[in-house]
Amino acid sequence: MYAAGVAAEKGKQVILLEKNAKLGKKLLITGKGRCNITNHATPEDFIDMTPGNPSFLYSAYYSLDSNAVVTFFEKLGVQTKVERGNRIFPVSDKAQDVIDALARNMKDQAVTVRLNEKVTEIITEENIVKGVISNGKLIPADSVIVATGGLSFPETGSTGDGYLFAKKSGHTITDLYPSLVPLHTKENWPKKLQGLTLKNVEITVKNGKTKLFRDFGEMMFTHYGISGPIVLSASRSLVGLFNSGCIIQLDLKPALTHEELDARLLRDFEKYTNKDFRNSLNDLLPQKMIPVFIQLSEIPPNKKTHIITREERRKLVHLFKNLNLTITGTEGYADAVITAGGVCVDEISSSTMESKKTAGLFFAGEVIDVDAYTGGYNLHIAFSTGYLAGKNA
């Protein structure tokens, strides 16, 4: 939608072919229906938050920064606000307002929108685009922009069509993985904590002794493992490593050193001196987590706190600071925010988004092998690459 508006603004006759019966089906579910449009960050910050081929996006990020995206939407009547982590949302908290604004812009620029259009092939002759086959009919075109998304949330229409179009036109598709996705754990105890959210915790992803990722924030336990913002971001560092026994290490008290936590435990044990161990953790842990924590500590639940040994206390401190989970897999594309992998960036011009193999063929958004962490960065990739593709097509 963004690319179509930009191309039409340049005076081109533009047709948008939408597979679904309505526009923006995937946009509607972003940010839990609130649509995290972009992030109030500099292009350099965007580069830092893009693990998937960041250097390819220099031109895109500098051609259309977050201020330009905010200005674009505010001109179309969508007022925005900045929330935690510099995430930018519409003031209304409605993704539909973002979709309506993009639709209004296309109408203003005289873009022809066709719904229920199933494109099956891009027609080329001697490596030059000639048009597409949609619903069995040829639609001639001098330029074609492929903005079909990846494989995540397939019920929205993201079923990998763009990868097939790219492959048929001679492009390489890199390995594809669900990313920003909830994780499965080998351990079963997270199931007992299903629905419990922990705030202000730190997670570290380790592959053997190698630290792959570290973040601080909010996470949640599920019936299959773990989810939540910091877990989704952590999943990106695990792409392709799910069979290698990677560990996620939870630090439940990152603000305290081992010594400070030990002192805190001592104070709590003095406070509950004649109580059973199971009744001494109320000030440090959510109620739901205490039985699991006791089980993992291997300290008898009915042991009186005043006879807990120094060694047992040390073990408790270690558990608070190093609660380990073995990652075995993900919830898959059905629950993945994005797809990692896609059309190889070596075969696309980073300054125009045009194919280096087929003249007139452009790519934008998630179909390209680029991806970022959560926080509005991936939608910004869509807008900025869409901008370059529209401008140059």
C-alpha positions as CSV (number, residue, x, y, z in Angstrom):
1,M,0.0,0.0,0.0
2,Y,2.8,2.4,0.9
3,A,4.8,1.5,-2.3
4,A,1.7,1.9,-4.5
5,G,1.0,5.4,-3.1
6,V,4.6,6.5,-3.6
7,A,4.7,5.1,-7.2
8,A,1.4,6.8,-8.1
9,E,2.6,10.1,-6.6
10,K,5.4,10.0,-9.1
11,G,2.8,10.1,-11.9
12,K,2.6,6.4,-12.7
13,Q,-0.5,4.4,-13.4
14,V,-0.6,1.9,-10.5
15,I,-2.7,-1.2,-9.9
16,L,-2.5,-2.9,-6.4
17,L,-3.4,-6.6,-6.5
18,E,-4.6,-7.9,-3.1
19,K,-5.1,-11.6,-2.6
20,N,-7.5,-11.1,0.3
21,A,-11.0,-9.8,0.3
22,K,-9.9,-6.7,2.2
23,L,-6.8,-4.6,2.6
24,G,-4.3,-4.9,5.4
25,K,-5.4,-8.2,6.9
26,K,-1.9,-8.7,8.4
27,L,-1.5,-5.1,9.5
28,L,-4.8,-5.5,11.5
29,I,-3.2,-7.9,13.9
30,T,0.2,-6.2,14.4
31,G,0.9,-4.8,17.9
32,K,-2.0,-6.9,19.3
33,G,-4.4,-4.9,17.0
34,R,-2.9,-1.6,18.0
35,C,-0.3,-1.4,15.1
36,N,3.2,-0.4,16.3
37,I,3.9,1.7,13.2
38,T,7.6,2.5,13.7
39,N,10.1,3.4,16.5
40,H,11.2,6.8,17.5
41,A,14.8,6.0,16.7
42,T,17.6,7.2,14.5
43,P,18.6,5.2,11.4
44,E,21.7,4.1,13.3
45,D,19.5,2.7,16.0
46,F,17.5,0.9,13.4
47,I,20.7,-0.7,12.0
48,D,21.6,-1.9,15.6
49,M,18.1,-3.4,16.0
50,T,18.3,-5.3,12.7
51,P,20.1,-8.7,13.0
52,G,19.1,-9.7,9.4
53,N,21.4,-8.0,6.9
54,P,21.4,-4.6,8.4
55,S,23.9,-3.0,6.0
56,F,21.5,-3.7,3.1
57,L,19.0,-1.4,4.7
58,Y,21.2,1.7,5.0
59,S,19.6,3.5,2.0
60,A,16.1,2.5,3.0
61,Y,16.5,3.7,6.6
62,Y,18.1,7.0,5.6
63,S,15.7,7.6,2.7
64,L,12.6,7.2,5.0
65,D,13.2,7.7,8.7
66,S,10.7,7.3,11.5
67,N,9.9,11.0,11.5
68,A,8.9,10.8,7.8
69,V,6.6,7.8,8.6
70,V,5.0,9.7,11.5
71,T,4.5,12.9,9.3
72,F,3.0,10.7,6.5
73,F,0.3,9.3,8.8
74,E,-0.4,12.5,10.7
75,K,-1.1,14.3,7.4
76,L,-3.6,11.5,6.7
77,G,-5.3,12.2,10.1
78,V,-3.6,9.5,12.2
79,Q,-2.2,11.1,15.3
80,T,0.6,9.1,17.0
81,K,2.1,8.6,20.5
82,V,5.4,7.3,21.8
83,E,5.3,4.5,24.4
84,R,7.8,2.4,26.3
85,G,10.8,1.5,24.3
86,N,10.1,4.4,21.9
87,R,7.4,2.4,20.2
88,I,5.1,4.6,18.1
89,F,1.4,3.8,18.0
90,P,-1.7,5.6,16.7
91,V,-3.3,7.6,19.5
92,S,-6.6,5.6,18.9
93,D,-4.8,2.3,19.5
94,K,-6.6,1.0,16.3
95,A,-4.7,-0.7,13.5
96,Q,-7.7,-0.2,11.3
97,D,-7.0,3.6,11.4
98,V,-3.6,2.9,9.9
99,I,-5.1,0.7,7.1
100,D,-7.8,3.3,6.4
101,A,-5.1,6.0,6.1
102,L,-3.1,3.9,3.6
103,A,-6.2,3.2,1.6
104,R,-7.1,7.0,1.6
105,N,-3.6,7.8,0.4
106,M,-4.0,5.3,-2.5
107,K,-7.4,6.8,-3.4
108,D,-5.9,10.3,-3.4
109,Q,-3.1,9.2,-5.7
110,A,-5.6,7.4,-8.0
111,V,-4.2,3.9,-7.4
112,T,-6.5,1.1,-8.7
113,V,-7.1,-1.4,-6.0
114,R,-8.3,-4.9,-6.9
115,L,-9.3,-7.3,-4.2
116,N,-9.5,-11.1,-4.4
117,E,-6.7,-11.1,-7.0
118,K,-4.6,-14.3,-6.9
119,V,-1.3,-13.6,-8.7
120,T,0.2,-16.9,-9.9
121,E,3.1,-15.8,-12.1
122,I,5.3,-12.8,-13.0
123,I,5.8,-12.6,-16.8
124,T,9.3,-11.8,-18.0
125,E,10.9,-11.7,-21.4
126,E,14.7,-11.7,-21.8
127,N,15.0,-10.7,-18.1
128,I,12.6,-7.8,-18.4
129,V,9.3,-7.7,-16.6
130,K,6.2,-7.7,-18.9
131,G,3.4,-8.1,-16.4
132,V,1.7,-10.7,-14.1
133,I,-0.9,-13.4,-14.4
134,S,-3.7,-12.8,-11.9
135,N,-6.9,-14.8,-11.7
136,G,-5.8,-16.5,-14.9
137,K,-5.5,-13.2,-16.9
138,L,-2.5,-11.2,-18.1
139,I,-2.1,-7.8,-16.6
140,P,0.7,-5.9,-18.6
141,A,3.1,-3.9,-16.6
142,D,6.5,-2.1,-17.0
143,S,7.3,-2.7,-13.3
144,V,6.2,-5.1,-10.7
145,I,6.7,-4.7,-6.9
146,V,6.5,-8.0,-4.9
147,A,5.3,-7.1,-1.4
148,T,3.8,-10.3,-0.3
149,G,5.3,-10.8,3.1
150,G,6.8,-14.0,4.4
151,L,5.3,-17.2,5.9
152,S,4.3,-15.9,9.3
153,F,0.6,-15.8,10.2
154,P,-0.4,-17.7,7.0
155,E,-4.2,-17.2,7.7
156,T,-3.6,-13.5,6.7
157,G,-2.5,-14.6,3.2
158,S,1.3,-14.8,3.9
159,T,1.8,-18.2,2.3
160,G,5.2,-17.6,0.6
161,D,3.9,-16.6,-2.8
162,G,6.7,-14.0,-3.2
163,Y,9.4,-16.6,-2.7
164,L,8.0,-18.6,-5.6
165,F,7.8,-15.5,-7.9
166,A,11.4,-14.7,-7.0
167,K,12.7,-18.2,-7.5
168,K,11.0,-18.4,-11.0
169,S,12.8,-15.2,-11.9
170,G,16.2,-16.7,-11.0
171,H,16.5,-15.4,-7.5
172,T,18.0,-17.3,-4.5
173,I,15.9,-17.8,-1.5
174,T,17.9,-18.1,1.7
175,D,16.9,-20.6,4.4
176,L,13.5,-19.6,6.0
177,Y,12.7,-19.7,9.7
178,P,9.9,-18.5,12.0
179,S,11.3,-15.6,14.1
180,L,10.1,-13.4,16.9
181,V,8.2,-16.5,18.0
182,P,7.3,-18.2,21.3
183,L,9.7,-20.9,22.3
184,H,9.3,-24.6,23.4
185,T,11.2,-25.8,26.4
186,K,12.5,-29.3,27.3
187,E,11.5,-28.7,30.9
188,N,7.8,-29.2,31.8
189,W,7.6,-26.9,34.8
190,P,6.7,-23.8,32.7
191,K,3.3,-25.5,32.1
192,K,2.5,-25.2,35.8
193,L,3.1,-21.4,35.5
194,Q,1.0,-21.0,32.3
195,G,-0.2,-17.4,32.1
196,L,2.2,-16.0,34.6
197,T,4.0,-12.8,33.5
198,L,7.3,-11.7,34.9
199,K,8.4,-8.1,34.6
200,N,12.0,-6.7,35.0
201,V,13.7,-10.0,34.4
202,E,16.9,-10.6,32.3
203,I,17.4,-13.4,29.9
204,T,20.6,-14.6,28.3
205,V,20.7,-17.1,25.4
206,K,23.7,-19.4,25.5
207,N,25.0,-22.0,23.0
208,G,27.5,-23.8,25.1
209,K,29.7,-21.1,26.6
210,T,28.9,-18.6,23.8
211,K,26.4,-15.9,24.7
212,L,24.2,-15.2,21.7
213,F,21.7,-12.6,23.2
214,R,20.8,-10.7,26.3
215,D,17.8,-8.6,27.1
216,F,15.8,-7.1,30.0
217,G,12.1,-6.8,30.3
218,E,8.9,-8.8,30.3
219,M,8.2,-12.5,29.6
220,M,5.5,-15.0,30.1
221,F,5.1,-18.8,30.8
222,T,2.9,-20.9,28.5
223,H,1.7,-24.5,28.3
224,Y,4.6,-25.2,25.9
225,G,7.4,-23.0,27.2
226,I,7.9,-19.3,27.2
227,S,6.8,-16.2,25.4
228,G,6.6,-12.4,25.8
229,P,8.6,-9.5,24.3
230,I,12.1,-10.4,25.4
231,V,11.5,-14.1,24.5
232,L,10.4,-13.1,21.0
233,S,13.5,-11.0,20.5
234,A,15.6,-13.8,21.9
235,S,14.2,-16.3,19.4
236,R,15.9,-14.4,16.6
237,S,19.3,-15.4,18.0
238,L,18.3,-19.1,18.0
239,V,17.4,-19.3,14.3
240,G,18.9,-22.6,13.0
241,L,20.1,-23.7,16.4
242,F,17.1,-25.5,17.9
243,N,18.8,-28.9,17.8
244,S,22.0,-27.8,19.5
245,G,20.8,-27.7,23.1
246,C,20.7,-23.9,23.5
247,I,19.9,-22.6,27.0
248,I,17.9,-19.6,28.0
249,Q,19.1,-18.4,31.4
250,L,16.6,-16.3,33.5
251,D,17.8,-13.8,36.1
252,L,14.8,-13.2,38.2
253,K,16.5,-10.5,40.2
254,P,18.9,-8.6,37.8
255,A,19.0,-5.5,40.0
256,L,20.7,-7.5,42.8
257,T,24.2,-9.0,42.9
258,H,24.7,-12.5,44.3
259,E,25.9,-11.0,47.6
260,E,22.9,-8.5,47.8
261,L,20.4,-11.3,47.1
262,D,22.0,-13.5,49.7
263,A,21.7,-10.7,52.3
264,R,18.1,-10.2,51.2
265,L,17.4,-13.9,51.7
266,L,19.0,-13.8,55.2
267,R,16.7,-10.9,56.1
268,D,13.6,-12.7,54.8
269,F,14.6,-15.9,56.7
270,E,15.0,-13.9,59.9
271,K,11.6,-12.3,59.3
272,Y,10.0,-15.8,58.8
273,T,12.3,-17.5,61.3
274,N,9.8,-20.1,62.6
275,K,8.0,-20.5,59.4
276,D,8.3,-23.4,56.9
277,F,10.5,-22.8,53.9
278,R,7.5,-22.8,51.6
279,N,6.1,-19.7,53.5
280,S,9.3,-17.7,53.3
281,L,9.4,-16.7,49.7
282,N,6.3,-14.6,49.4
283,D,8.3,-11.3,49.3
284,L,10.6,-12.5,46.5
285,L,8.4,-14.5,44.1
286,P,4.9,-14.5,42.7
287,Q,2.7,-16.9,44.7
288,K,2.2,-19.2,41.6
289,M,5.9,-19.6,41.2
290,I,6.8,-20.6,44.8
291,P,5.9,-24.4,44.5
292,V,8.0,-24.7,41.3
293,F,10.9,-22.8,42.8
294,I,10.8,-25.1,45.9
295,Q,10.8,-28.2,43.8
296,L,13.8,-26.9,41.7
297,S,15.7,-25.9,44.9
298,E,15.4,-29.5,46.3
299,I,15.0,-27.9,49.8
300,P,12.2,-29.7,51.8
301,P,9.1,-27.4,51.7
302,N,8.4,-28.0,55.5
303,K,12.0,-27.2,56.6
304,K,12.1,-24.4,59.1
305,T,13.9,-21.3,57.7
306,H,16.2,-20.9,60.6
307,I,17.8,-24.3,59.9
308,I,18.4,-23.7,56.2
309,T,22.1,-24.1,55.6
310,R,24.4,-21.6,54.0
311,E,24.9,-24.1,51.1
312,E,21.2,-24.3,50.5
313,R,21.0,-20.5,50.6
314,R,23.7,-20.3,48.0
315,K,21.8,-22.8,45.8
316,L,18.7,-20.6,46.1
317,V,20.7,-17.5,45.1
318,H,22.1,-19.4,42.1
319,L,18.5,-20.4,41.1
320,F,17.2,-16.8,41.3
321,K,20.1,-15.7,39.1
322,N,20.5,-18.7,36.8
323,L,17.1,-20.3,36.2
324,N,17.9,-22.4,33.1
325,L,15.5,-23.6,30.3
326,T,16.6,-25.8,27.4
327,I,15.1,-24.6,24.1
328,T,13.8,-27.4,21.8
329,G,11.8,-25.5,19.1
330,T,9.2,-22.8,18.3
331,E,5.5,-22.4,17.9
332,G,6.1,-22.2,14.2
333,Y,4.9,-19.7,11.5
334,A,1.3,-19.7,12.8
335,D,2.5,-17.6,15.8
336,A,5.7,-16.0,14.4
337,V,5.7,-12.2,14.1
338,I,8.1,-12.4,11.1
339,T,10.0,-14.8,8.8
340,A,13.8,-14.8,8.9
341,G,15.3,-15.4,5.5
342,G,14.0,-14.6,2.0
343,V,15.1,-13.2,-1.3
344,C,18.9,-12.9,-1.2
345,V,20.0,-9.3,-0.7
346,D,23.0,-9.8,-3.0
347,E,20.6,-10.0,-5.9
348,I,18.7,-6.8,-5.1
349,S,19.9,-3.2,-5.4
350,S,19.8,-1.7,-1.9
351,S,19.3,1.9,-3.2
352,T,16.3,1.1,-5.5
353,M,15.0,-2.4,-4.3
354,E,15.1,-3.5,-8.0
355,S,16.2,-7.0,-8.9
356,K,19.7,-7.3,-10.3
357,K,18.5,-10.2,-12.4
358,T,15.3,-8.9,-13.9
359,A,14.7,-5.3,-15.0
360,G,11.5,-3.8,-13.6
361,L,11.1,-6.4,-10.8
362,F,11.2,-4.9,-7.3
363,F,10.9,-6.3,-3.8
364,A,9.7,-4.7,-0.6
365,G,9.3,-5.8,3.0
366,E,9.4,-9.2,4.6
367,V,9.8,-11.1,1.4
368,I,13.5,-9.9,1.4
369,D,16.1,-11.6,3.6
370,V,15.9,-8.7,6.2
371,D,14.4,-8.7,9.6
372,A,14.6,-6.9,12.9
373,Y,13.6,-7.2,16.6
374,T,10.3,-6.3,18.0
375,G,9.4,-2.6,18.6
376,G,8.1,-1.3,15.3
377,Y,11.3,-2.0,13.4
378,N,9.8,-4.6,11.0
379,L,6.9,-2.4,9.9
380,H,9.5,0.3,9.4
381,I,11.4,-2.0,7.1
382,A,8.2,-2.5,5.1
383,F,7.5,1.2,4.8
384,S,11.1,2.2,4.0
385,T,11.8,-0.6,1.4
386,G,8.3,0.1,0.0
387,Y,9.2,3.7,-0.3
388,L,12.3,3.0,-2.3
389,A,10.6,0.4,-4.5
390,G,7.6,2.7,-5.2
391,K,9.9,5.7,-5.9
392,N,12.1,3.7,-8.4
393,A,9.4,1.6,-10.0
